[in-house]
Amino acid sequence: MALAIAVVPIGQIDATILHRIRNGLVKVFPESSCFIVNEQNEVPKAAYDRSRKQHRSNYILGLLQCHARAGIQTANRSLGIVDVDIFIPELNFVFGEAAVHGKAALVSLWRLKPEFYGAKSDGELYAQRALKEAVHEVGHTLGLRHCPRSSCVMHFSNSILDTDKKQSLFCDECYLKATLAISGLENT
């Protein structure tokens, strides 16, 4: 089975950004299939942490992993897209989360919007950021870890500046690892 990614909107997500993410993933992973799940999934209320005024990404990711195990028809990876601020306990925020070699990944659009940083709306920049974070998190599901090369999509983004600096593509070393992981999927 080749790489098959289900893009799962969680909460109200603009269809335009979902399509930009899906189309970008198909370009980065050209032998893959990628589709948007058309069912309504609510942001779980239990994920909200009142003291931080953010959502726990691990809680949402856990639900998404259950969704992935339940089998979204032909997908072997689920990529959840939310538009809420997410965090893990060790960090102030995260742009996304995925378990290395897991079946599910999560990306938050909340801090990817230029308006979050006081800039004017820029749909192209927003879409580029969303794609970079989507590829990054799917990369984790393929077994890739953070890359020390700042231009590689697998480089850890500590801030939006890191996201803007990197490409939406893998460096040569990470590309080889991703290709081997995908070919392993095809042999199963």
Secondary structure, DSSP 8 states (H G I E B T S, - for coil): ---EEEEEEESS--HHHHHHHHHHHHHHSTT-EEEE--S-----GGGEETTTTEEEHHHHHHHHHHHHHT--TT-SEEEEEE-S-EE-TTSS-BSEEE-TT-SEEEEE-TTTSGGGGT----HHHHHHHHHHHHHHHHHHHTT----S-TTSTTS--SSHHHHHHS-SS--HHHHHHHHHHHHHHHT-
